[in-house]
Amino acid sequence: NTNMSADTELRFQLALTYYKQEGSQSKLSYKANLRLRALWKQATCGSYDSTKQEKPGFFDVIGNDRMNAWKALGNMEQGEAEELFCKELGEYSPAFKDWLLDRLREKAEREERERQERERLERERLERERLEQARLERERQERERQLRVQQQEAERQRLEQERLAQQRAQEAVTTTTRSLSINPVAAGLSVSAPATTAVSGNSSPAPLAKPNNATIDVDEFRNGLRGNADSTLVVGRGEIITVRVPRPTGRPSVRLVWQFCTQDNDIGFGLDFERPDGIVEALLPVMRLNAFSQVVQGRHEAEKDGTWLLKFDNSYSYFKTKTVFYRILFHGQ
């Protein structure tokens, strides 16, 4: 119904345009013009109302005819008046129908062009939005890529700095070996030394033993040797110090007893025996010991000449120097 009303209104407006054109009314009869004008007034103003309309004069024949024609329509609906105006105009003027069809076709074509233009503008708007979104997405991806590159570069630089720092630390802590010799004559005491680790045999590796001797108080041991240069070793970072202890000669069997502890931190310790011909036999492999919390003790008995090699190993430490307090004793038959 809404579409029909709109279509009727459109045809009525076109019909008015045609009717108002110069020369259109002159081609119609007087009666036809009265009828069409009455329908025009009814369609646009509604039923005749004498209180709202100015009454024509007595001698205004045409005005009175038009008023009477309008009154004759009574309470006709405005929509019905519009339809009748279009219908009767077509009957009175046969050229109106073709003219109306041309106007409707032009209007339809104009509306189609407008619709196509709107669609074109909408497509262009959507395309601009798509291109803008694609640009923003490319920019976002580029920012993320640059951020990843920066993070990767920062990580690479960090790892390179760590590598260089480790390399510098390793270069600065090159493992060195020092040897110290002890005169067995000066230390040739007959003692009964406690031990926690023993190596026995004719200058060859032997299984470890754990005699049931009482332990030594580490603080008393450390304080008793503190300040004695002959009983103190400072093992630098990355350094190995080998204490060479020749076996006293003239005895069929000599037992070496060692005792040591550190000021702080652990220390590696191992024991070898070097024969007169230069061959070195491993007696105890180097092991890291918690010598700061206990006195490490051990013994080895040799029946042939040679030299004990006591190794204090700090080669694994890049940063810490170790202070060792030690005592070496002999027990001979």
Sequence and secondary structure as in RCSB ss.txt:
>XXXX:A:sequence
NTNMSADTELRFQLALTYYKQEGSQSKLSYKANLRLRALWKQATCGSYDSTKQEKPGFFDVIGNDRMNAWKALGN
MEQGEAEELFCKELGEYSPAFKDWLLDRLREKAEREERERQERERLERERLERERLEQARLERERQERERQLRVQ
QQEAERQRLEQERLAQQRAQEAVTTTTRSLSINPVAAGLSVSAPATTAVSGNSSPAPLAKPNNATIDVDEFRNGL
RGNADSTLVVGRGEIITVRVPRPTGRPSVRLVWQFCTQDNDIGFGLDFERPDGIVEALLPVMRLNAFSQVVQGRH
EAEKDGTWLLKFDNSYSYFKTKTVFYRILFHGQ
>XXXX:A:secstr
 HHHHHHHHHHHHHHHHHHHSTTTGGGS HHHHHHHHHHHHHHHH S  TTTS    TT HHHHHHHHHHHHTTT
  HHHHHHHHHHHHHHH THHHHHHHHHHHHHHHHHHHHHHHHHHHHHHHHHHHHHHHHHHHHHHHHHHHHHHHH
HHHHHHHHHHHHHHHHHHHHHHT  EEEEEE  TTTT        S EEESSSS             HHHHHHHH
TT GGGEEEE TTEEEEEEEE  SS S EEEEEEEEESSS EEEEEEEE TTS EEEEEEEEEE TTSS EEEEE
EESS  EEEEEEE TT SS  EEEEEEEEEEE 
